[in-house]
Amino acid sequence: MKYCDPRESADRLLQEPEATMTELYAANIETALKTFITDHRGMLTREQAISTILENWFASHGYLPPQQEGRRPEDLDASNDD
C-alpha cells in the first residue's frame, strides 16, 4: 500500500476545480454542519453557516475581536451606567 500525505491530497483537491467541500473533510463534519443549519433557522445558506462558525471560532480564539456593542469608555458616566 502506498503512503499518501494528507496535506498533499488536500492541496491537490484545492487546486482541482471539480473538488467539492465534502472531499476536504470527514463526513462527521458535514453532519455537524447540517445540524448547525437546522438548529439556526435564520441561516439561509450553507456559506452563511460556515462563515458564522468560522467567525465565532476565530473570535473565541483571539484571531478576531469579539462582536461587542456598547459605549466607548470615554463616553461612560453615571447617567448611562446600566
Phi, psi and omega in degrees: 000133182274135177284137178235117179292121182299330178294321178293322179297317180295318178300317180297317180295323180292332182275339181274126183295337181279350183296135176254162181300324183292341177284346185266348180212170187288160180299329181293331176291319178299318178297316179297320179296316178297320178295317178302314180297319178296319182287339181244081187303338181284349180286117182273327185230160175299320181297321177296319179296314180297317179299316179297315180299313181295317179299315178297318181293313181298318179294317182288344179253011173084009180273340176227145175292145180296149177282102181238143173246149178155191182262150175291148183307322182289346179265359181278139173205183184297332183287338181241024179276103182258000000 
